[in-house]
Amino acid sequence: MREGRPTRVFTRPQDDPSELRARFGRNLRELSSRAHSISALCRELGINRTQYNRYLSGESFPRPDILHRICTHFGTDARILLCDVSEIEAERRELSALAEVAGFVGAAERRGPSEGELPSGFYRFSRRSYITEELFLTAVVKIYRAAGRVFVRGYEHRRIAREKGLPVDRYTREYRGAVLPQSHGIAALVSRRGGETASLNFLTRAPSLANNFWVGFTARTAAESGTGRLIERLVFEYLGSGVADVLPAAREAGLRDFAELPPIHRQQLRINDPIS
């Protein structure tokens, strides 16, 4: 998701040289621990063992040519001066995973729906509860753009989190998802942080509704149990991009009776029509 992020350079005034040397030393110790021995590693790199120990202890930096030699050997880059190795490698795995599905998931030439197709800002959505057929969930989510991609972010309702046996703090209840363009609408794969389940959402713009509504369905990744529904019709309403635009809807968020939903939401949910 960070594709296109500019490379950081070693010129930031807030970085203390001693802290940078210490960070580089930690990273080099982590990388060196993967070698058979430090002595063999120094021979392969063509670096004096005493000098290499100074790098490991954070006493000094290597010259640019030596740094290039170290980075090439370990298959990393000069960010080991600025970032932890774990962060660099996690980013590389992320980009590698994206490259693996490039041209398959979403459109290869498009990173997400355009602002005209799905504006950034706040949305109110409504759907029937997966568990309690008589109740309907209404909540607010945010559509935003970062690194050329489109994402959705929201928070699971406290009551629902509690019924699932989850903590009700905002960190645990937060969910996010990636929004992908489709030939006849948009799709979003959404999950809680570290969640083992997700929901797949598909929406198309509703005609003749001032271009502010999207309708479709949401399906959860759960086994059939006979006690809950796996797929429900879904309505999205664009509220705007300002906080003032979203406050009334946020106050009404939660599990509601059908009659308490906004009129257009009730109309578009078509609760008596099967999803086909």
N, C-alpha and C positions, 0 to 999 in steps of 0.2 A: 504493500500500500504506500510505500514511501518512494515509489519510482519518481525520478525527476528531482529528488531533494538535492540541493546544492552541497557539494563536498565542503566540509569544514576545514579551515586552514589554521595553522599554528601561529595565529596573530592576535588572539583574543586577549585584551588587556586584563580581563578578570582572572586569567589563568596564571597562578604563581609558578615560576620555573621549578621550584622545589616540589610542588605538588605534581607538576607534569612529569618530572623525573621519577617520582614515586609511582605514579600511575603506569608509566612505561615499564618500570621495573617489575611491578606486579604482573602486568600483561606478559612480559618476557618470561617471567618465572612460570606462568601458566602454560605458555607455549612450549617452553623448554622441558617441562615435566613430561611431555609426550615423546621426547627423544630417548634413545637407548641410554645415553650418558652425555653429560655436559662436555666431556673431553672429545668424544666423537663428534658432537654437534659443532664444536669450535673448529675442528679439522674440516668438516664439511663446508662450513661458512668461510673458512680462511681468516678467522678472527683470533687474536691472541687471547688465551684463557683469562689472563689477569684483567685485560680490558673488558672482556665479556662479563666477568664478575662485577665490574663497576657498573655496567648496564643493569645487571640483575639487582644490584643493591640500590639502584636509583641515584648513584653518585654522578652519572654523566649520561649525555645523549650520544648516540652514534652519529657520525657524519652522514650526510644525505646518501652517499653511495653505499655505505655500510647498512643504513636503514633499508634501502632498497633491496639489498642482498638478504637481509633478515626477513623482510616481508615476502619476498619471492619464495624463499625456502619454506615458510609456514603457510603460504597461500592466503595471506591477508594483505592489508594496506596500511598506509601511514596513519590511519585513525587510531592505531594502537598508542599513539602519543596522547590522544584526547579521550578515548572511550574505552570502556572495559571490553575485553575480548568477547565475553558472553553477549554483550549488546551487538557487537559487529557480526558475530556469527549468527545470532538470531535474525538480524536483518537480512543477511545473505540467504538464510533458509527461507525466509518469507518471500523474497524476490524470486528465489528458485522455484518455490511452489507456484507463484503467479505465472512464471514462464512456462511451467509444466502444463497449465491449462489455457494458456493464451491461444485464442482462436477457437476455443471450445465453449468456455463459460462466458456468456455475454458476447458482444460483437468485437472482433479483433481490432477494428478501426475506431471503436468508441469506448470510452472508459466509463460511461454512465449516461443516463438520460440528461438532456439539456435543461437549462433553466425554463425554457418554454414548455417542455414536457412535464417537468416536475420542479417547481420553484423551491429554492431554499427557504426555510422558515418553519413555522409551527403548524402542526396538523392535529385535528381531533379525529379519532377513529372510534367506530362502534362495531361490535360483533356480539353474537350470543355467547354466553359462558360455555366453555367446553364441558364443565361438570354439572352445572345447575341450569337446566333447560329454561326455567322461568325467568332467569336473570340475564342481563346484558351488560357487557363491559364497555365503558367509554373512558378514554384516556387521551393524553396529549403526547405526541412525539415530535422530535425535531429532525428535519432533513437538512443535512449540511454537506459541504464539499471540502475535500482536503486532498492535496497531492493529485489533483485531476480526477479523483474518484468521488462517488456519491455514497453517503452513509445515512443511516437512521439510528436515532438514540432515544431511549425512553426509560421508564422505571415501572416495574411490575407493581400492581396495587398491593398495599400492605396486607389486606385481608386474604388475597390469593396467595401471597408468599407465606403467610401464617398457616393457611390450610395445607400447603405443601410441606410444612415443617421446616421452612427456611427462615433465617434471620430477617428482620424487617428493616435493617439499616439500608441507607441509600446505596452504599457500595455493593452490597449483595444483590439488591433488587434491580440494579442497572442492567439494561440489555442494549446491545448494538447489533447492527447488521449492515451488509453491503447491498447496494441497490444496483440492479443490472438492467440494461435495456433489452426489451424483447420486441419481436416483430409487431405485436398487437397490444403492447402495454409495457409494464415494468414488473420486475420480480425483485423480492428482497428476502435474503436468508438471514434470520435473526436469532440470536441466542444470548443468554446471560453470560457473564464473565466466567469462563471455565466451565460452562454448562455442558452437560452430556446430552441434552435435547435441544431442539431448535424448532422454529416455525418457518414454513415457506409461504410467502405471500405473493399474490399476483393481483395486479390492479390495472384497469383501463379507465380512461377519462370518461365520465358520464356526460352524454350529450345534453345540450339545452339546460345546463345548470350553472351558467355563468362561469364555466371553466374552473370552478372551485372544488369539484367533487370527482373522486375516483372510486370505482366499485370493483369488487372481485371476490376473492376468497382467501382464507388462511387455513393452512393444514399443519398440524403439529406432528413431530416425529416421536410417536409413542406407539406401543403395542396395543392392539385391540383388547379391551377389557370387558366390554359390555356395560360399563358404568359411566362412560364418558364419550363425548363426541370427538372425532378426529379432524373434522373439517367444518368450517362455518363461513357464511357470507360475510364480507368485510366492506365497510364504507370509510373512506378518507375524505376529510374536509379541510381545505387550506384555510388557515386563519390569518396569516400574515407573518411578518418577520420581526415585529416588535413585541416586547414583553407585555405591553398593555393589551395587545391583540389576543393574547392567550390566557390571561388571568381568569376571565369568566368561565371558560371551558375547563381550566385546571381545577377550579373550585367545585365543579360538577362531576369531576372524574370519579370513577368507582363502579361498583356493581349496582345496576339500576333496574327498575321495572321497565318493560317495553314502553309504556305510556310516558315515561320520564325522558326518553330520548328525544333529540331534536326532530321535528316533523319530517324533514327530508331524509334523515337517517332511517326513520321508521319506514318510509316509503321505499328506499333503496335496498333495505335489508330483505324485503319480500319473504318474511318468515314462513309463509304458508306454501312457498314454492320450493320444490327440491332443487338442490344444486346439480346441474347436469353439464 
